[in-house]
Amino acid sequence: MMLRRLALLLLMLAAAAVPARAERVVAGLSDTVVNIQSNFVGTELTLFGVIQRDANTVGRAHGYTVVVTVRGPTENLVTRRKDRVAGIWMNTESATFMNVPSYYAALSSHPISRLPQTGTLKRLQIGLANLDLEPEEATRPADPAAFREALVRRKAAQNLYIEKARAVAMVEPTVFMTRIPLPANIDTGGYRANVYIFADGALVGEEQLGFWVMKTGFEAAVFDLALDQPLLYGIAAVILAVFAGWFAGVVFRRD
């Protein structure tokens, strides 16, 4: 609670120090680095924000809708369809999706579906329905929408694609906060959080933040060794496997 109050106070002071121009957004994260160790089971980051208004800003009859989107490093994914052929289930068709976010979250103070479905949501890729997920042309199937839905469904089952309405709390009419859930299976790398402020059906302000997910300790050393010295890593893995087999033989040997 003390941390929350301190963060809100700092954000308000920062907002007051910035020259006002209609609506502006000042936001911050509880941490900018997430360290992954062997006991990592997932975590949450808290995002705070203040909507700054000047004296000339028109009144907002219905208040603000705040949407926070978070994107992780990109990856290439293959989605396959199984069909029954001669009584056997087998992969019959596949689609390759290039440079899709390994993690995506859309957290909002009100359902995104209530926002006017203009080109803004599509352009900014706000919400799972507006994510730019198109299969590579060379592998484009006859029904790309089905493969897209399968990809989103798979990532959602892994808690890597998230869309939650009312996940952004309006602490005050112009002060908001939300918690960004990061599961244990997230990829390392740079993450980008975008804050969008909507009022009366229009986008009136936005801000962008970033944070890093990094391996530390023994896991980081093993990862770096495998990446930078693959031959040495392979030799070490073989030696470790041989030693483990020998040790198991000694322990469980019957006299």
N, C-alpha and C positions, 0 to 999 in steps of 0.2 A: 504494500500500500504506500509506504514511504517513497519507494522507487517510482511508482506511478505519479504521485503528486510532484516529485522533483522533476520528472520528465515533462509533465504538463507545464510546470512553471517555466522551465527552460525554453520550451517551444513558444510559449506566450511572449517571453522576453525577446526571443529571436524574431517573432512576427512583428513585434512593436518596433524593432530596429530596422526593418525593411521598408523602404518607401512604398506606400500603398498605391495600387493601381487596380481599381475594381476589386475582383476576388483573386486572392493569391493563396497558395497552400504552402505551409511550412510543416514538414514531417520529419520524423526520426525513428530509428530502430533501437531496440534494447541492446542489440549487439550487432557487430558487422562481420564477425568471424564465428563460424560454428565448427568446433573441433570434434572429429570422429575418432574415437578410441575403441578398444575391443569390447567395452561394456556399453557402447552407444546403442540406445533403444529408441531413438527419436527425441525430438525436442520441440519447443515452440519459441518463436520470436515475437515480441510485442512491438507493434507499430503504433505510434502516437501521431496525431496531426492537429493542426489548427487552421481554420479557414479565416483568412484575414480580409476584412472589408473596409473600404474607405467610406467617407461621409456621403459620397455621391452614388454609392451602389444602390440600385433599386431594391425594394423589399421583395423577399421571396415568399410568395403566398403559401407554398407547400414545403418550405424548408429545403434541405439539401439531401441528395442521395449520394453516398460515398461508395465508390467501388475501388478495391485494391486487387490488382492482378500481380502474380508472381510467376516468373518464368526461370527455369533452370537451364543448364547447358543443353545444347542440341545433340541429337543422335539420329541414326538411321534405323528404321524398324521395318520388318517384313511381317505382313499379316497374311495368313493362309486360310483357305476354306477347305473343309473336309467334306467329301461326298462318298456315298456308298457305291462302290464299283465292284460288280461281281460278288456281292456279299461281303466285301471288305471295305472298311473305312480308310480312306487315304486322301492325302493332299492332292487336290485337282487344280487349284488356281491360287495365285498369290499376288500381292501388291506390295511394292516397296515405297515407303514414305521417307523422304529425305529431309534432314535438318528439322525434325520435330522436337519440341521441348521435352526433355526428359522428365520435367516436373512442371505442372501448371496449376495455379490456384486462382480462383475468382471469388473474392470475399466482398460482400456488399451489405449496406444498411437496409436495403429494400430489394425485393426480387428484381433481377436484371430484366426479366420478361416484362416488367412494368415500364421500363424505359422505352421511349419511342424507337422503333426498329428502323433507324436511319442508317446511312452509310457510315456514321461515326463508330458504331459498335463493331461493324465489320472491319473497318479500316484499322481500328486499335486492337482488334481481336479480344474484345471484352466478352467473356463467357465461353463455355465449351462449344456452344453452337456456332460461334463466330471464329473459332480457331482455324487458321489456314492449314488444313491437313489435306493435301491433294497427293494422290499417288504419282510416282514417277511415270512419265508418258510411256516409256518402254514397257512398263509392267501394268499399265492401266487396265483394270478389268472391265467387264461389261457393266457391272453394278458397283461403281466406286463408293457409293454412299454406304453400302453394307459393310465394306471393308473399313471405311472410316469409323463407323459405329463400333465395329469390333475392336479397333485400336483404342478408342476412347474407353470402351467398356473394360478392356484388359488393364489399361493404366489406372482406371478408377478402382478396380478391384485390388490393385496394389497400393492404393492410397496415394498415388502419384498425380492423379488428375482430380481436382476438387473444385466444386462450385457450391458455395453456401450463402444463402440469403440470410439477412439479419445477423451476420457474423461480425459486422462492424457496428460497434456501440457508439451512439452519439451521447457522449458524457455531458456536453452542453450543446446548445444549438449550433455552435461553430467549432466544437472540440470533439474529436472522435478517436477511437482506438480499436485495434483488432489484434488477434493472435494468429500468427502464421504457423500452421502445423507442418512440421518436417519429419517424415517417417524415417525409420531406421535404414531403409533401402534407397535413400536419395543418392544421387551421383555427386561426386566432388566437382568443384569448379565455381564459376561466378554465377550469381543469381541476381535478377533484376526485379525490383518491386516498383510498380507504377500506381500512383494514386490519382483517381479521376473524381472530380466533383461535378455533379449534375444539379441543375436547378431549373424548374419550369420546363423540363424536357430538353434542355440544352447543356452542352459541356461548357462550364464556366471557369474551370481551373484544373491544373494537373501538376504533378511532381513526380520525380523519379529518384529512387534510392537503390543501393546495391549492397550485397553482402557476399561472403565467401564461405564455402563448405570445404574443409580441409582435413586430411588424415594427419594424425599426430602420433608420436610414440613409436612402438614397434611396428604397427601397421604401416605407418608412413615409410619406415626404413625398408620394409619388405617390398612395398609398392615401388619405391625409388630404385631398389636393386633390380627388380624385375624389368623396369622400364629402361634403366640406363645400362645395366650389365646383365643382359639375358643369359649369356653363357655361364657366368658365375652363379647366377640364380639357379639355373638348371642343375649345375654340378652340386650346389648346396642342397637342393631338393632331393637329389638322388642319394647323397650321403646321409641326409636326415632319414629318408625312407629305409635305407639299409640298416641304420642304427636302430630305428624303431622296430624293425623286424627282428633283429638280433636280440634286442632287449625283451621283446615280447616272448621270444623263444626261451630266454633264460628264466623269466618270471613264471611261465606256465609249463616249464619242462617237468615231465614226470620221471621221477627216479625209479 
